[in-house]
Amino acid sequence: MAANRAFLHLHGVSRAASLDALDAVMQELGYGRDIAYVLGHLGPRDMMDFEVMVRKQPLYLISDGLEEWVAVIPAHVEGKVAAPDPADLARLLSGLLECPALLLRVVDEKFGFQVYQLGSRLGGAMEEGALGALTPYLPSGVPLERIQEAVTLEKLPNGLSRLVGFATLLKLDGRAEYSLADWESSKVIPWTRFYASSYFALRKK
């Protein structure tokens, strides 16, 4: 899998609404729904032709509400598949669903995040006001200063470690440690609570 990672979290919406919105947004961006179904206990690797699919077409794993957030994981291999930029998805989904969207990314081993609300970008990592935009969604007992430390902590070995620390503090998947970062090999993710949805590029008229 590619070293670059993206994880999108939508606040206060259902999986059904998220799936419908994802279909609509992908249609707007020039993609049609191919398949969608509930995953089994073994997760996406139990899908037929998974290794081929993630190198051929956009594929997303969509959770039901983990805590108060629905997760949308781009599972295709970045750089191998023509797919929408996760930032465009986050912006458009936040507008269509009228909900906050939090995009976590690791690009070239560097961690960053972006916050969207009602289709507008409120800010990103290290930008003034970006962390403040997260204040309404902080778990009880977690001060904003701890979130700031998770973004900037130099002792963590790489961007993915910072992402895990940041997502864990926000309780994005409700676990003691954020489990989605290594979704390819994780044995603790409740996969039966996830849908897999793939898309194909529509022909231009």
C-alpha positions as CSV (number, residue, x, y, z in Angstrom):
1,M,0.0,0.0,0.0
2,A,1.1,3.6,-0.5
3,A,2.9,5.4,2.2
4,N,0.6,8.4,2.0
5,R,-2.6,8.0,3.9
6,A,-6.0,9.8,4.3
7,F,-8.8,9.3,6.8
8,L,-12.0,11.2,6.6
9,H,-14.4,11.5,9.6
10,L,-17.9,13.0,9.4
11,H,-19.6,14.1,12.6
12,G,-23.1,13.5,13.7
13,V,-24.4,11.7,10.6
14,S,-25.5,8.1,9.8
15,R,-23.7,5.7,7.5
16,A,-26.7,5.5,5.2
17,A,-26.7,9.3,4.8
18,S,-22.9,9.2,4.3
19,L,-23.2,6.5,1.6
20,D,-25.9,8.4,-0.3
21,A,-23.8,11.6,0.0
22,L,-20.7,9.9,-1.2
23,D,-22.5,8.5,-4.2
24,A,-23.8,12.0,-5.0
25,V,-20.4,13.7,-4.6
26,M,-18.6,11.0,-6.6
27,Q,-21.3,11.5,-9.4
28,E,-20.6,15.2,-9.3
29,L,-16.9,14.5,-9.7
30,G,-17.4,12.2,-12.6
31,Y,-17.7,8.7,-11.0
32,G,-20.5,6.2,-10.8
33,R,-21.2,3.5,-8.1
34,D,-19.9,0.1,-9.0
35,I,-20.5,-2.1,-6.0
36,A,-21.4,-1.6,-2.3
37,Y,-21.8,-4.2,0.4
38,V,-21.3,-4.9,4.0
39,L,-17.9,-6.3,4.8
40,G,-17.4,-9.6,6.6
41,H,-15.4,-10.3,9.7
42,L,-12.1,-10.5,7.8
43,G,-12.6,-7.0,6.4
44,P,-11.7,-5.8,2.9
45,R,-9.0,-8.4,2.3
46,D,-11.8,-11.0,2.1
47,M,-13.2,-9.1,-0.9
48,M,-12.9,-10.9,-4.2
49,D,-10.1,-9.4,-6.3
50,F,-9.2,-6.9,-3.5
51,E,-5.6,-6.5,-4.6
52,V,-6.6,-5.9,-8.1
53,M,-9.5,-3.5,-7.3
54,V,-7.4,-1.1,-5.1
55,R,-5.0,-0.6,-8.0
56,K,-7.8,-0.2,-10.6
57,Q,-10.6,2.0,-9.2
58,P,-11.6,4.2,-6.3
59,L,-12.6,2.2,-3.3
60,Y,-13.9,3.5,0.1
61,L,-14.6,1.8,3.4
62,I,-17.4,3.5,5.3
63,S,-18.2,2.8,8.9
64,D,-21.3,3.2,10.9
65,G,-21.1,5.7,13.7
66,L,-17.9,4.9,15.6
67,E,-18.5,7.1,18.7
68,E,-20.0,10.2,17.0
69,W,-18.0,9.9,13.8
70,V,-18.5,8.1,10.6
71,A,-15.2,7.0,9.0
72,V,-14.6,7.1,5.3
73,I,-11.3,5.5,4.3
74,P,-9.9,5.7,0.8
75,A,-8.6,2.1,0.3
76,H,-7.3,2.4,-3.2
77,V,-3.6,2.9,-3.8
78,E,-2.7,6.5,-4.2
79,G,-0.9,7.3,-7.3
80,K,-2.1,4.1,-9.0
81,V,-5.8,5.0,-9.3
82,A,-7.4,8.1,-10.7
83,A,-9.6,9.2,-7.8
84,P,-10.8,12.5,-6.3
85,D,-8.5,14.3,-3.9
86,P,-9.6,13.5,-0.3
87,A,-9.8,17.2,0.5
88,D,-12.4,17.7,-2.3
89,L,-14.4,14.8,-0.8
90,A,-14.2,16.3,2.7
91,R,-15.3,19.7,1.5
92,L,-18.2,18.5,-0.7
93,L,-19.4,15.9,1.9
94,S,-19.5,18.5,4.7
95,G,-21.6,20.8,2.5
96,L,-24.0,18.1,1.3
97,L,-24.5,16.6,4.7
98,E,-24.3,19.9,6.5
99,C,-21.9,18.4,9.0
100,P,-18.3,18.9,10.2
101,A,-15.7,16.9,8.3
102,L,-12.3,16.2,9.6
103,L,-9.6,15.0,7.2
104,L,-6.5,13.4,8.5
105,R,-3.5,12.9,6.2
106,V,0.0,11.7,6.1
107,V,1.9,12.9,3.1
108,D,5.6,12.2,2.7
109,E,5.7,11.1,6.4
110,K,4.2,14.5,7.5
111,F,0.9,14.6,9.4
112,G,-1.7,17.2,8.8
113,F,-5.4,17.8,9.3
114,Q,-8.1,19.9,7.8
115,V,-11.5,20.9,9.2
116,Y,-14.5,21.6,7.0
117,Q,-18.0,22.8,7.9
118,L,-20.9,23.3,5.5
119,G,-18.7,23.0,2.5
120,S,-16.1,25.5,3.7
121,R,-12.5,24.9,4.9
122,L,-12.1,26.2,8.4
123,G,-8.4,25.6,8.6
124,G,-5.7,23.0,8.8
125,A,-2.8,21.9,11.0
126,M,-0.8,24.7,12.5
127,E,-3.0,27.4,11.0
128,E,-4.4,29.9,13.4
129,G,-8.0,29.0,14.4
130,A,-7.8,25.5,13.0
131,L,-7.5,23.7,16.3
132,G,-10.2,26.0,17.8
133,A,-12.6,24.7,15.1
134,L,-12.3,21.3,16.8
135,T,-13.3,22.6,20.3
136,P,-17.0,21.6,20.0
137,Y,-16.0,18.0,19.2
138,L,-13.4,17.4,21.9
139,P,-14.1,14.5,24.2
140,S,-14.9,15.4,27.8
141,G,-11.7,15.9,29.8
142,V,-9.4,16.5,26.8
143,P,-8.1,20.1,26.7
144,L,-7.2,21.7,23.4
145,E,-3.6,21.9,24.5
146,R,-3.3,18.1,24.4
147,I,-4.5,18.2,20.8
148,Q,-1.9,20.8,20.0
149,E,0.8,18.6,21.6
150,A,-0.3,15.6,19.5
151,V,0.2,17.6,16.3
152,T,3.6,19.0,17.1
153,L,5.2,16.3,19.4
154,E,8.7,15.8,18.0
155,K,9.5,12.6,19.9
156,L,7.0,10.6,17.8
157,P,8.9,8.8,15.1
158,N,6.8,9.7,12.0
159,G,3.6,11.3,10.7
160,L,1.5,8.2,11.1
161,S,2.4,8.0,14.8
162,R,1.3,11.6,15.1
163,L,-1.9,10.9,13.3
164,V,-2.7,8.0,15.7
165,G,-2.0,10.1,18.7
166,F,-4.2,12.9,17.4
167,A,-7.1,10.6,16.4
168,T,-6.9,8.7,19.7
169,L,-7.3,11.9,21.7
170,L,-10.4,12.8,19.7
171,K,-11.7,9.2,20.1
172,L,-12.5,9.1,16.4
173,D,-13.1,5.3,16.5
174,G,-13.9,4.9,20.2
175,R,-10.9,2.7,21.0
176,A,-8.1,3.2,23.5
177,E,-5.8,3.7,20.5
178,Y,-7.0,4.7,17.0
179,S,-7.2,1.4,15.0
180,L,-7.9,2.6,11.5
181,A,-4.4,3.8,10.7
182,D,-3.2,0.2,10.0
183,W,-6.5,-1.0,8.6
184,E,-4.8,-3.4,6.2
185,S,-3.5,-5.6,9.0
186,S,-5.6,-4.6,12.1
187,K,-7.4,-7.4,13.9
188,V,-9.5,-5.2,16.2
189,I,-11.5,-3.2,13.7
190,P,-15.2,-4.3,13.7
191,W,-15.4,-4.8,10.0
192,T,-19.0,-6.0,9.9
193,R,-19.9,-2.4,10.8
194,F,-18.3,-1.2,7.5
195,Y,-19.5,-0.9,3.9
196,A,-17.1,-1.1,1.0
197,S,-18.1,1.1,-2.0
198,S,-16.2,1.2,-5.3
199,Y,-16.6,3.5,-8.3
200,F,-15.8,3.8,-11.9
201,A,-15.1,6.8,-14.1
202,L,-18.1,7.9,-16.1
203,R,-17.6,8.6,-19.8
204,K,-17.5,12.2,-20.7
205,K,-20.4,13.2,-23.0
